[in-house]
């Protein structure tokens, strides 16, 4: 991600400089993480299997705790005064939330019919499950970073993130059930397993609770303290995203690079790109319909084109570890949505002002 504001190196702390470097070179570093997962998957597998048992209840593994940390950090950075501004346009928020889930579901339904006719079943088997998982996810935390980077309406983007995360225990299982109707029998069975996982108390405890705790922490600390902590929060967030992607990519990266056919890889790329591209189209249509200015348009472009693939990776790894193509599509979606975001950022930077 390129930054539009340059902080002087002399005033930045070492942690802040590391955070700026990770932020600036995030895309190539993410690509390097996927290569590393293919070349040396061992440490990633060890991270994935590392047990966490400091809380009562069933034992969970490190990636779910890493997602909880990611959600907590995102919620800590919420500026409640900004979020309050969004109340003035509830219809826009509601339409954007519905579009963020329903539009990708339509794509899954269409591809469920078209894909078997275009590619052999062996080349695309399981991939639509990966697409369904991505489509059913809440808005990505990283969309707020891209929105801020483009001078967009961060309040709107944060509202979409927070509301979609809080609604996901209700919306995600229903969206998965809906999309499962368009898939083949073998894929439908996988979807049913995912619905069971999404509907459980474990999902609520490790997704909703961290978000609520983060929001409460932001309120207790106050805006000034949160601003002073943002460089550390950014470093923690970006490091967590990279480590999470490495751990979960270790499930599928080596097989993808060494065993999959070019047809299968092409299928994965096209399928993974579908959600982001559709999000851009829908956001542009909403921006025109609501006559939105540049900052709000930017928030919609990022919010509707970026899904919480980190959460999708963790849940796919927990439930469908034996289906590497599901993981492959989610990996590709993670990479491609940042590529699409970088293109949007470049276009907005060079576009004429409203």
C-alpha positions as a Python dict, from the first residue, in 0.01 Angstrom:
ca = {
    (1, 'X'): (0, 0, 0),
    (2, 'X'): (135, 339, -86),
    (3, 'X'): (89, 616, 169),
    (4, 'X'): (-39, 960, 84),
    (5, 'X'): (108, 1107, 398),
    (6, 'X'): (476, 1101, 475),
    (7, 'X'): (581, 1096, 837),
    (8, 'X'): (933, 1209, 897),
    (9, 'X'): (1170, 929, 983),
    (10, 'X'): (1315, 1132, 1267),
    (11, 'X'): (981, 1156, 1450),
    (12, 'X'): (881, 793, 1400),
    (13, 'X'): (968, 530, 1659),
    (14, 'X'): (1139, 207, 1545),
    (15, 'X'): (810, 19, 1584),
    (16, 'X'): (631, 284, 1378),
    (17, 'X'): (895, 259, 1104),
    (18, 'X'): (859, -120, 1093),
    (19, 'X'): (483, -78, 1069),
    (20, 'X'): (524, 173, 784),
    (21, 'X'): (755, -64, 597),
    (22, 'X'): (515, -356, 633),
    (23, 'X'): (228, -133, 524),
    (24, 'X'): (416, 2, 221),
    (25, 'X'): (542, -337, 99),
    (26, 'X'): (250, -548, 219),
    (27, 'X'): (155, -691, -120),
    (28, 'X'): (500, -823, -223),
    (29, 'X'): (558, -951, 132),
    (30, 'X'): (225, -1135, 119),
    (31, 'X'): (327, -1295, -212),
    (32, 'X'): (657, -1396, -51),
    (33, 'X'): (467, -1552, 240),
    (34, 'X'): (275, -1775, -2),
    (35, 'X'): (597, -1880, -173),
    (36, 'X'): (750, -1956, 168),
    (37, 'X'): (444, -2164, 259),
    (38, 'X'): (500, -2373, -53),
    (39, 'X'): (876, -2413, -1),
    (40, 'X'): (878, -2457, 379),
    (41, 'X'): (530, -2548, 507),
    (42, 'X'): (655, -2720, 824),
    (43, 'X'): (659, -2420, 1062),
    (44, 'X'): (322, -2306, 927),
    (45, 'X'): (170, -2647, 997),
    (46, 'X'): (316, -2637, 1349),
    (47, 'X'): (156, -2296, 1410),
    (48, 'X'): (-175, -2425, 1277),
    (49, 'X'): (-174, -2721, 1514),
    (50, 'X'): (-48, -2533, 1821),
    (51, 'X'): (-311, -2579, 2094),
    (52, 'X'): (-455, -2292, 2294),
    (53, 'X'): (-622, -2401, 2616),
    (54, 'X'): (-598, -2107, 2858),
    (55, 'X'): (-978, -2063, 2856),
    (56, 'X'): (-1239, -2313, 2978),
    (57, 'X'): (-1413, -2513, 2708),
    (58, 'X'): (-1294, -2705, 2401),
    (59, 'X'): (-930, -2670, 2300),
    (60, 'X'): (-872, -2440, 2003),
    (61, 'X'): (-567, -2385, 1784),
    (62, 'X'): (-346, -2081, 1733),
    (63, 'X'): (-504, -1947, 1408),
    (64, 'X'): (-840, -1886, 1577),
    (65, 'X'): (-668, -1691, 1855),
    (66, 'X'): (-480, -1495, 1585),
    (67, 'X'): (-810, -1399, 1422),
    (68, 'X'): (-939, -1289, 1762),
    (69, 'X'): (-632, -1065, 1800),
    (70, 'X'): (-692, -923, 1452),
    (71, 'X'): (-1053, -838, 1533),
    (72, 'X'): (-958, -689, 1869),
    (73, 'X'): (-694, -462, 1710),
    (74, 'X'): (-939, -346, 1443),
    (75, 'X'): (-1203, -262, 1702),
    (76, 'X'): (-952, -76, 1924),
    (77, 'X'): (-885, 174, 1643),
    (78, 'X'): (-1252, 268, 1607),
    (79, 'X'): (-1315, 641, 1644),
    (80, 'X'): (-1664, 640, 1794),
    (81, 'X'): (-1724, 1003, 1701),
    (82, 'X'): (-1663, 917, 1335),
    (83, 'X'): (-1888, 613, 1345),
    (84, 'X'): (-2164, 837, 1478),
    (85, 'X'): (-2155, 1035, 1154),
    (86, 'X'): (-2274, 728, 963),
    (87, 'X'): (-2607, 737, 1150),
    (88, 'X'): (-2707, 1022, 920),
    (89, 'X'): (-2714, 780, 623),
    (90, 'X'): (-2861, 452, 752),
    (91, 'X'): (-3010, 360, 414),
    (92, 'X'): (-2666, 363, 251),
    (93, 'X'): (-2520, 141, 524),
    (94, 'X'): (-2811, -104, 500),
    (95, 'X'): (-2797, -128, 120),
    (96, 'X'): (-2417, -171, 127),
    (97, 'X'): (-2441, -451, 386),
    (98, 'X'): (-2705, -635, 185),
    (99, 'X'): (-2511, -590, -139),
    (100, 'X'): (-2193, -716, 27),
    (101, 'X'): (-2356, -1052, 95),
    (102, 'X'): (-2623, -1095, -173),
    (103, 'X'): (-2425, -991, -481),
    (104, 'X'): (-2144, -1249, -425),
    (105, 'X'): (-2409, -1514, -351),
    (106, 'X'): (-2554, -1456, -698),
    (107, 'X'): (-2207, -1508, -848),
    (108, 'X'): (-2170, -1839, -662),
    (109, 'X'): (-2510, -1951, -791),
    (110, 'X'): (-2419, -1858, -1150),
    (111, 'X'): (-2076, -2020, -1136),
    (112, 'X'): (-2230, -2330, -978),
    (113, 'X'): (-2418, -2371, -1305),
    (114, 'X'): (-2159, -2243, -1554),
    (115, 'X'): (-1830, -2372, -1417),
    (116, 'X'): (-1892, -2745, -1471),
    (117, 'X'): (-1973, -2666, -1835),
    (118, 'X'): (-1650, -2468, -1888),
    (119, 'X'): (-1397, -2671, -1688),
    (120, 'X'): (-1373, -3041, -1619),
    (121, 'X'): (-1506, -3137, -1276),
    (122, 'X'): (-1159, -3250, -1163),
    (123, 'X'): (-1018, -2904, -1243),
    (124, 'X'): (-1275, -2714, -1038),
    (125, 'X'): (-1386, -2962, -770),
    (126, 'X'): (-1414, -2796, -430),
    (127, 'X'): (-1328, -2449, -555),
    (128, 'X'): (-1683, -2317, -539),
    (129, 'X'): (-1686, -2405, -168),
    (130, 'X'): (-1387, -2174, -127),
    (131, 'X'): (-1569, -1903, -321),
    (132, 'X'): (-1883, -1953, -109),
    (133, 'X'): (-1676, -1913, 207),
    (134, 'X'): (-1521, -1589, 80),
    (135, 'X'): (-1860, -1458, -33),
    (136, 'X'): (-2017, -1530, 308),
    (137, 'X'): (-1749, -1346, 506),
    (138, 'X'): (-1790, -1003, 669),
    (139, 'X'): (-1602, -699, 536),
    (140, 'X'): (-1223, -722, 568),
    (141, 'X'): (-1047, -523, 840),
    (142, 'X'): (-782, -423, 585),
    (143, 'X'): (-1042, -231, 384),
    (144, 'X'): (-1028, 39, 653),
    (145, 'X'): (-654, 78, 595),
    (146, 'X'): (-698, 114, 220),
    (147, 'X'): (-985, 360, 276),
    (148, 'X'): (-774, 572, 508),
    (149, 'X'): (-485, 552, 262),
    (150, 'X'): (-707, 690, -18),
    (151, 'X'): (-850, 971, 193),
    (152, 'X'): (-1188, 796, 205),
    (153, 'X'): (-1472, 798, 454),
    (154, 'X'): (-1322, 576, 725),
    (155, 'X'): (-1635, 608, 939),
    (156, 'X'): (-1848, 438, 674),
    (157, 'X'): (-1591, 166, 615),
    (158, 'X'): (-1561, 96, 988),
    (159, 'X'): (-1939, 83, 1018),
    (160, 'X'): (-1950, -181, 743),
    (161, 'X'): (-1673, -380, 913),
    (162, 'X'): (-1821, -369, 1263),
    (163, 'X'): (-2182, -430, 1160),
    (164, 'X'): (-2095, -713, 919),
    (165, 'X'): (-1884, -883, 1187),
    (166, 'X'): (-2157, -853, 1449),
    (167, 'X'): (-2420, -981, 1203),
    (168, 'X'): (-2203, -1264, 1069),
    (169, 'X'): (-2315, -1531, 1321),
    (170, 'X'): (-2667, -1486, 1179),
    (171, 'X'): (-2594, -1393, 818),
    (172, 'X'): (-2303, -1622, 735),
    (173, 'X'): (-2475, -1958, 804),
    (174, 'X'): (-2782, -1848, 608),
    (175, 'X'): (-2572, -1730, 313),
    (176, 'X'): (-2379, -2059, 311),
    (177, 'X'): (-2706, -2254, 311),
    (178, 'X'): (-2838, -2041, 25),
    (179, 'X'): (-2523, -2082, -184),
    (180, 'X'): (-2510, -2454, -105),
    (181, 'X'): (-2832, -2500, -304),
    (182, 'X'): (-2641, -2421, -625),
    (183, 'X'): (-2351, -2658, -562),
    (184, 'X'): (-2297, -3026, -633),
    (185, 'X'): (-2377, -3287, -369),
    (186, 'X'): (-2017, -3335, -256),
    (187, 'X'): (-1969, -2960, -214),
    (188, 'X'): (-2303, -2924, -36),
    (189, 'X'): (-2185, -3170, 231),
    (190, 'X'): (-1883, -2948, 296),
    (191, 'X'): (-2106, -2641, 318),
    (192, 'X'): (-2323, -2816, 579),
    (193, 'X'): (-2013, -2879, 791),
    (194, 'X'): (-1919, -2513, 762),
    (195, 'X'): (-2268, -2401, 866),
    (196, 'X'): (-2239, -2615, 1178),
    (197, 'X'): (-1905, -2451, 1261),
    (198, 'X'): (-2034, -2099, 1199),
    (199, 'X'): (-2341, -2154, 1412),
    (200, 'X'): (-2150, -2274, 1717),
    (201, 'X'): (-2070, -2094, 2040),
    (202, 'X'): (-1699, -2117, 1958),
    (203, 'X'): (-1743, -1889, 1657),
    (204, 'X'): (-1937, -1633, 1862),
    (205, 'X'): (-1682, -1647, 2146),
    (206, 'X'): (-1377, -1600, 1924),
    (207, 'X'): (-1523, -1349, 1675),
    (208, 'X'): (-1787, -1139, 1848),
    (209, 'X'): (-1629, -1120, 2195),
    (210, 'X'): (-1287, -989, 2073),
    (211, 'X'): (-1464, -725, 1863),
    (212, 'X'): (-1673, -614, 2160),
    (213, 'X'): (-1369, -607, 2389),
    (214, 'X'): (-1175, -402, 2135),
    (215, 'X'): (-1456, -149, 2103),
    (216, 'X'): (-1485, -121, 2481),
    (217, 'X'): (-1107, -76, 2509),
    (218, 'X'): (-1116, 205, 2252),
    (219, 'X'): (-1389, 380, 2450),
    (220, 'X'): (-1205, 340, 2782),
    (221, 'X'): (-865, 455, 2650),
    (222, 'X'): (-998, 757, 2468),
    (223, 'X'): (-905, 890, 2125),
    (224, 'X'): (-568, 1044, 2216),
    (225, 'X'): (-428, 728, 2375),
    (226, 'X'): (-553, 513, 2089),
    (227, 'X'): (-387, 746, 1835),
    (228, 'X'): (-56, 718, 2024),
    (229, 'X'): (-85, 338, 2017),
    (230, 'X'): (-177, 312, 1648),
    (231, 'X'): (181, 247, 1523),
    (232, 'X'): (208, -54, 1756),
    (233, 'X'): (-143, -170, 1666),
    (234, 'X'): (-59, -144, 1295),
    (235, 'X'): (259, -350, 1338),
    (236, 'X'): (74, -616, 1539),
    (237, 'X'): (-211, -628, 1287),
    (238, 'X'): (7, -660, 976),
    (239, 'X'): (236, -916, 1141),
    (240, 'X'): (-68, -1115, 1251),
    (241, 'X'): (-216, -1110, 899),
    (242, 'X'): (110, -1233, 745),
    (243, 'X'): (161, -1506, 1005),
    (244, 'X'): (-201, -1616, 973),
    (245, 'X'): (-172, -1640, 596),
    (246, 'X'): (152, -1837, 625),
    (247, 'X'): (4, -2082, 875),
    (248, 'X'): (-307, -2151, 670),
    (249, 'X'): (-136, -2139, 329),
    (250, 'X'): (87, -2423, 448),
    (251, 'X'): (-218, -2648, 401),
    (252, 'X'): (-236, -2598, 27),
    (253, 'X'): (51, -2392, -115),
    (254, 'X'): (297, -2675, -187),
    (255, 'X'): (31, -2892, -349),
    (256, 'X'): (-94, -2594, -550),
    (257, 'X'): (249, -2511, -689),
    (258, 'X'): (363, -2870, -754),
    (259, 'X'): (57, -3089, -817),
    (260, 'X'): (-224, -2875, -956),
    (261, 'X'): (-269, -2840, -1331),
    (262, 'X'): (-254, -2503, -1500),
    (263, 'X'): (-627, -2538, -1569),
    (264, 'X'): (-699, -2581, -1198),
    (265, 'X'): (-480, -2283, -1106),
    (266, 'X'): (-648, -2068, -1372),
    (267, 'X'): (-986, -2175, -1235),
    (268, 'X'): (-879, -2073, -885),
    (269, 'X'): (-758, -1730, -1002),
    (270, 'X'): (-1075, -1655, -1199),
    (271, 'X'): (-1304, -1778, -923),
    (272, 'X'): (-1114, -1588, -653),
    (273, 'X'): (-1117, -1264, -854),
    (274, 'X'): (-1493, -1279, -903),
    (275, 'X'): (-1591, -1145, -558),
    (276, 'X'): (-1354, -846, -569),
    (277, 'X'): (-1444, -748, -925),
    (278, 'X'): (-1815, -778, -852),
    (279, 'X'): (-1769, -569, -536),
    (280, 'X'): (-1614, -290, -742),
    (281, 'X'): (-1901, -299, -992),
    (282, 'X'): (-2168, -295, -719),
    (283, 'X'): (-1991, -17, -526),
    (284, 'X'): (-1964, 196, -840),
    (285, 'X'): (-2336, 145, -911),
    (286, 'X'): (-2432, 240, -553),
    (287, 'X'): (-2205, 545, -564),
    (288, 'X'): (-2382, 662, -878),
    (289, 'X'): (-2730, 585, -741),
    (290, 'X'): (-2665, 770, -413),
    (291, 'X'): (-2460, 1045, -586),
    (292, 'X'): (-2172, 991, -347),
    (293, 'X'): (-1866, 1210, -331),
    (294, 'X'): (-1513, 1076, -359),
    (295, 'X'): (-1445, 992, 12),
    (296, 'X'): (-1766, 793, 54),
    (297, 'X'): (-1723, 631, -287),
    (298, 'X'): (-1375, 515, -184),
    (299, 'X'): (-1510, 356, 135),
    (300, 'X'): (-1768, 160, -65),
    (301, 'X'): (-1514, 49, -328),
    (302, 'X'): (-1287, -103, -65),
    (303, 'X'): (-1561, -222, 171),
    (304, 'X'): (-1753, -417, -93),
    (305, 'X'): (-1450, -560, -275),
    (306, 'X'): (-1259, -693, 29),
    (307, 'X'): (-1376, -989, 239),
    (308, 'X'): (-1245, -1117, 572),
    (309, 'X'): (-1044, -1400, 415),
    (310, 'X'): (-833, -1440, 730),
    (311, 'X'): (-1142, -1567, 909),
    (312, 'X'): (-1231, -1782, 607),
    (313, 'X'): (-883, -1938, 608),
    (314, 'X'): (-904, -2026, 975),
    (315, 'X'): (-1249, -2183, 949),
    (316, 'X'): (-1161, -2372, 631),
    (317, 'X'): (-846, -2499, 800),
    (318, 'X'): (-1044, -2611, 1105),
    (319, 'X'): (-1326, -2782, 913),
    (320, 'X'): (-1197, -2864, 563),
    (321, 'X'): (-825, -2922, 609),
    (322, 'X'): (-851, -3226, 381),
    (323, 'X'): (-976, -3005, 92),
    (324, 'X'): (-673, -2803, -22),
    (325, 'X'): (-857, -2649, -317),
    (326, 'X'): (-1091, -2470, -79),
    (327, 'X'): (-783, -2321, 89),
    (328, 'X'): (-631, -2242, -253),
    (329, 'X'): (-928, -2027, -361),
    (330, 'X'): (-925, -1838, -30),
    (331, 'X'): (-549, -1780, -64),
    (332, 'X'): (-597, -1644, -415),
    (333, 'X'): (-886, -1425, -300),
    (334, 'X'): (-667, -1278, -25),
    (335, 'X'): (-394, -1187, -271),
    (336, 'X'): (-620, -1068, -551),
    (337, 'X'): (-837, -842, -336),
    (338, 'X'): (-523, -654, -231),
    (339, 'X'): (-417, -633, -597),
    (340, 'X'): (-760, -492, -685),
    (341, 'X'): (-737, -249, -391),
    (342, 'X'): (-396, -129, -511),
    (343, 'X'): (-541, -64, -858),
    (344, 'X'): (-834, 129, -708),
    (345, 'X'): (-591, 329, -493),
    (346, 'X'): (-382, 418, -799),
    (347, 'X'): (-689, 515, -1004),
    (348, 'X'): (-828, 735, -727),
    (349, 'X'): (-491, 900, -672),
    (350, 'X'): (-471, 997, -1039),
    (351, 'X'): (-840, 1077, -1091),
    (352, 'X'): (-962, 1433, -1114),
    (353, 'X'): (-1119, 1561, -789),
    (354, 'X'): (-1499, 1588, -765),
}
